C-alpha cells in the first residue's frame, strides 16, 4: 500500500499527487514511469514520474482526468492509499552533453518533459523549453520549466497566456535562429508528429515519449505495441522514448482510440450506479 501525501486539481482536469513510494523515489531516472492500481478491482494505468524526493521517499505524479480510473484517482485524499505502484519502468532518457537541447511539452506532456529538461540542464546543456496548451488553464509547471532551462517560450492556442501560437511555430523560430542539437517532445500524438515532421526536414535528432495503453508493463499484453522504423516495439519495455522520425504516428493515433467506447460505457455505468444509490468501483 502507498499512502497519498497530497492530491489536488491544479486545473479543471489536471491533478497533482504526491504519494509514498520509497523504492521508486530512490531509483527513478528522468524519462521513466510507473503503473498504478488504486484497488483490487481497479485497472492499471501508466503515469510519468514528474518529480521525486529521495529523502522523503515520495514521488510526484501528474495526471489528466479523462476516464474512470483517473476520475477515481482525483477523488483520493491525503491519508488514502493506492494498492499497487510498479516501477520505475521503461528506459531512462539518455542524459549527456549534447549542446543545445529544445524540450517541447504540450498539455499534460509538460509533466514528463520537466525532469528531462532539468537533467539536461544539470548536465551542462543549453536548454530551451517550449510549453503549450489549448488555454492557460491547461498549462502546468510553468515556474518549474522556467527554472529548468536557459530560455522558455509559453504558447496557448487561444492566446490567453504567453504567445498565441502552436509549439511548432515557436520551435521553428528557434531552429531558424540557432543550431539545435536535440529536440525532446512530449504531449498529444498530433503535436509530437508535427514536431517530428518539422525536425526531420532540418535533420535534427528528435526523441518523443509515448504514453500508450498499458496493462502489465512487461510487454506480455501487447497493448502498448507501436511500429518504429518498420518494426514492432512495446512502449513499456522498449520505450517510452523513441526516435520521432521513425514512429508510425498514424497507427499510434488509431490504437489510442481503441477503447473510447468502452471507457464511455464504463463512465456511464458508474454514474448510473451512483444515481441508484450504489457507489461504483474502478475497474
C-alpha positions in Angstrom: 0.0 0.0 0.0 1.2 3.5 -0.8 -0.1 6.4 1.2 -1.3 9.6 -0.5 0.5 12.6 0.9 -1.4 15.2 -1.1 -3.7 15.3 -4.1 -5.1 18.4 -5.7 -6.5 19.6 -9.0 -4.2 22.3 -10.3 -6.5 22.9 -13.3 -10.1 21.8 -14.2 -8.9 18.4 -15.4 -5.3 18.1 -14.3 -4.3 16.5 -10.9 -1.0 16.6 -9.0 -0.4 13.9 -6.5 2.4 13.2 -4.1 2.5 9.6 -2.9 4.7 7.5 -0.7 6.8 5.2 -2.9 10.3 4.9 -1.4 11.8 2.4 -3.8 10.7 4.3 -6.9 11.9 7.6 -5.4 15.3 6.1 -4.8 15.8 4.6 -8.2 13.8 6.5 -10.8 15.6 8.5 -13.5 14.3 11.1 -16.0 12.0 9.7 -18.6 10.8 6.7 -16.6 7.2 6.0 -15.4 5.1 3.9 -13.1 2.0 1.8 -13.4 -0.5 2.1 -10.6 -3.7 0.3 -9.5 -5.9 2.1 -7.0 -7.6 -1.0 -5.6 -8.3 -4.7 -6.2 -10.9 -4.1 -8.8 -9.1 -1.2 -10.5 -7.4 -1.2 -13.9 -3.7 -0.5 -14.2 -2.7 2.9 -15.7 0.8 4.3 -16.6 1.8 7.7 -15.2 5.0 9.6 -15.7 7.1 10.5 -12.6 7.2 14.3 -12.7 9.5 14.6 -9.6 10.7 12.7 -6.6 12.1 13.3 -3.1 14.5 10.6 -2.1 14.8 11.8 1.4 11.1 11.8 2.0 10.6 8.6 -0.1 7.9 10.3 -2.2 7.2 10.7 -5.9 5.1 13.4 -7.7 2.6 12.2 -10.3 0.6 14.4 -12.6 -2.5 13.0 -14.4 -5.3 14.2 -16.7 -8.8 13.4 -15.6 -10.1 11.7 -18.8 -11.7 8.4 -17.8 -13.0 6.3 -14.9 -9.7 5.5 -13.3 -8.3 9.0 -13.4 -11.6 10.3 -12.1 -11.3 7.9 -9.1 -7.7 8.9 -8.7 -8.7 12.6 -8.5 -11.1 11.8 -5.6 -8.4 10.4 -3.3 -7.5 12.5 -0.3 -4.3 12.8 1.9 -4.1 9.7 4.0 -5.9 7.4 1.5 -3.9 4.6 -0.1 -3.1 3.2 -3.5 -2.8 -0.5 -3.7 0.0 -1.0 -6.2 2.7 1.1 -7.7 5.1 -0.7 -10.0 8.3 1.0 -11.1 10.4 2.7 -12.1 9.6 1.3 -15.6 10.9 2.0 -19.1 14.3 3.1 -20.3 15.5 6.4 -18.8 16.4 9.3 -21.1 20.0 9.3 -22.2 21.3 12.4 -20.4 24.6 13.7 -21.6 26.2 16.8 -23.1 24.5 17.4 -26.5 25.0 21.2 -26.8 21.6 22.9 -27.3 18.5 20.9 -26.4 15.0 22.1 -27.1 12.4 20.4 -24.8 8.8 20.7 -26.1 5.9 19.9 -23.8 2.2 20.1 -24.7 -0.6 20.0 -22.1 -0.1 17.2 -19.6 3.1 16.3 -21.6 4.8 19.2 -19.8 5.0 17.0 -16.7 7.2 14.2 -18.2 9.3 16.6 -20.1 10.1 18.6 -16.9 12.5 16.1 -15.3 14.2 15.6 -18.7 14.8 19.4 -19.1 16.1 19.6 -15.6 18.5 16.7 -16.0 19.7 18.1 -19.4 20.4 21.5 -17.8 22.3 19.9 -14.9 24.5 18.1 -17.4 25.6 21.4 -18.8 23.4 21.7 -21.9 21.8 24.9 -23.1 18.2 24.1 -22.6 15.3 25.9 -24.4 11.9 24.9 -23.1 8.8 25.4 -25.1 5.5 24.6 -23.4 2.0 25.0 -24.8 -1.7 24.1 -24.2 -5.1 25.0 -25.7 -5.7 27.6 -23.0 -4.0 29.0 -19.9 -5.9 26.7 -17.5 -4.3 23.7 -19.1 -0.7 24.9 -18.7 1.2 23.2 -15.9 4.7 23.6 -14.3 5.5 26.9 -15.9 7.6 28.0 -12.9 9.5 24.7 -12.8 10.1 24.7 -16.5 11.4 28.3 -16.4 13.9 27.2 -13.7 14.9 24.1 -15.6 16.0 25.9 -18.7 18.0 28.9 -20.1 15.0 30.2 -22.0 11.3 29.5 -22.0 8.6 30.1 -24.5 5.0 29.8 -23.4 2.2 29.3 -26.0 -1.5 28.9 -25.9 -3.8 28.2 -28.9 -6.2 30.9 -27.8 -3.6 33.5 -26.7 -4.9 33.5 -23.1 -1.3 33.2 -21.8 2.0 33.7 -23.4 2.1 33.8 -27.2 -0.9 32.9 -29.3 0.9 30.1 -31.2 1.4 26.4 -31.5 4.6 25.0 -30.0 5.8 24.0 -33.5 5.8 27.7 -34.5 8.0 28.6 -31.6 10.3 25.6 -32.3 10.6 26.6 -35.9 11.7 30.1 -34.9 14.3 28.7 -32.5 15.7 26.3 -35.2 15.9 29.2 -37.7 17.7 31.3 -35.1 20.3 28.9 -33.8 21.7 25.4 -34.1 19.7 22.9 -32.1 21.4 19.5 -31.4 18.5 17.6 -29.9 14.7 18.0 -29.6 12.7 16.2 -27.0 8.9 16.3 -27.4 6.2 15.0 -25.1 2.5 15.7 -25.5 -0.5 14.8 -27.6 0.3 12.5 -30.5 -0.6 15.1 -33.2 1.8 17.5 -31.6 4.7 15.1 -31.4 4.0 14.1 -35.0 4.1 17.8 -36.1 7.3 18.4 -34.2 8.9 15.3 -35.7 7.9 16.4 -39.2 9.4 19.8 -38.7 12.7 18.5 -37.3 13.0 15.7 -40.0 13.3 18.4 -42.6 16.1 20.0 -40.7 17.9 16.8 -39.8 17.7 17.4 -36.1 17.6 14.2 -33.9 14.2 14.1 -32.1 13.1 11.9 -29.2 9.4 11.5 -28.3 7.9 9.9 -25.3 4.8 7.8 -25.9 2.0 7.3 -23.4 0.4 4.2 -24.8 -2.3 1.9 -23.4 -0.7 -0.5 -21.0 -1.8 -3.3 -18.6 1.1 -5.2 -17.2 4.2 -3.1 -18.1 6.2 -6.2 -19.2 5.3 -6.4 -22.9 3.1 -9.5 -22.3 -0.3 -7.9 -23.0 0.7 -6.1 -26.2 -1.5 -3.2 -25.5 1.3 -0.7 -26.0 2.5 -2.0 -29.3 3.9 0.6 -31.7 5.6 0.5 -35.0 9.1 2.2 -35.0 11.2 2.1 -38.1 9.0 -0.6 -39.6 9.5 -2.9 -36.5 7.1 -3.8 -33.7 8.1 -2.3 -30.4 6.5 -2.2 -27.0 6.4 1.2 -25.2 6.6 -0.3 -21.7 9.9 -2.3 -22.3 11.4 -0.8 -25.4 10.4 2.8 -24.6 8.8 5.0 -23.6 11.2 7.1 -25.7 11.7 6.5 -29.4 13.2 8.3 -32.4 10.4 10.6 -33.5 11.4 10.3 -37.2 10.7 6.5 -37.1 7.4 6.3 -35.2 4.3 5.4 -37.2 2.1 8.1 -35.6 -0.9 7.4 -37.7 -1.1 3.8 -36.5 -0.5 5.1 -32.9 -3.4 7.5 -33.1 -5.7 4.7 -34.3 -4.6 2.4 -31.4 -5.1 5.1 -28.8 -8.7 5.4 -29.8 -9.4 1.7 -29.5 -11.2 1.7 -26.1 -13.0 5.1 -26.2 -16.4 3.5 -26.5 -15.7 1.0 -23.6 -14.5 3.9 -21.4 -17.7 5.9 -22.2 -19.8 2.9 -21.2 -17.9 2.4 -18.0 -18.3 6.0 -17.0 -22.0 6.0 -17.8 -22.4 2.7 -15.7 -20.6 4.3 -12.8 -22.8 7.4 -13.0 -26.0 5.2 -13.1 -24.9 3.2 -10.1 -24.4 6.3 -8.1 -27.9 7.6 -9.1 -29.3 4.3 -7.9 -27.6 4.7 -4.5 -24.7 2.3 -5.2 -21.1 3.5 -5.3 -19.4 2.4 -8.4 -15.9 0.9 -8.3 -12.9 1.4 -10.6 -12.2 -1.3 -13.0 
